[in-house]
């Protein structure tokens, strides 16, 4: 199957459009992102001995872990978009667009129309890659260093919340738009879906 088209085929029409830079969508995504982040932290907290983290914080300085958290957060945002880009580049070899606003960081391929399969791979790539990375780091530090376990737990939770747009589009493609002929134009903050008439 073709991974993308340079031009939209003649018989295709727009069936869905979303723009994360719009105030309404940005607000909804921000609220849902916060809910996912807090819920994830609560679940991790319920499954963790929080007293060991509290004791470790009392015994040592938290400046370095705090700086690791801040640096990790910044690095994660950049790497998240680079993973989208790597998936798109590997599958299409087309020009990528990157950007950031106050509410959204993005990567897109605005000059083409990707297949549903290509879109799904690019949408889910950061969710899969960074879930594995953060869960591995959490597992590694769980008993050896509770403070860094907490740092990577926070980053993991922020990661899940930060994937809200990717998760939303993936769920749409997995449920409402299952037609294998679907095409998606991804400008970064906005995605438009097309189906044949």
Secondary structure, DSSP 8 states (H G I E B T S, - for coil): --SEESS--TTEEEEEEEETTSHHHHHHHHHHHHHHHHHHHHHHHHTS-HHHHHHHHHHS--HHHHHHHHHHHHHHHHHHHHHHHHHHHHHH----EEEE-SS-EEEEEEEEEEEHHHHHHHHHHHHHHHHHHHHHHHHHHTTT-HHHHHHHHHHHHHHHHHTHHHHHHHHHHHTT---TT-EEEE-SSEEEEEEE-
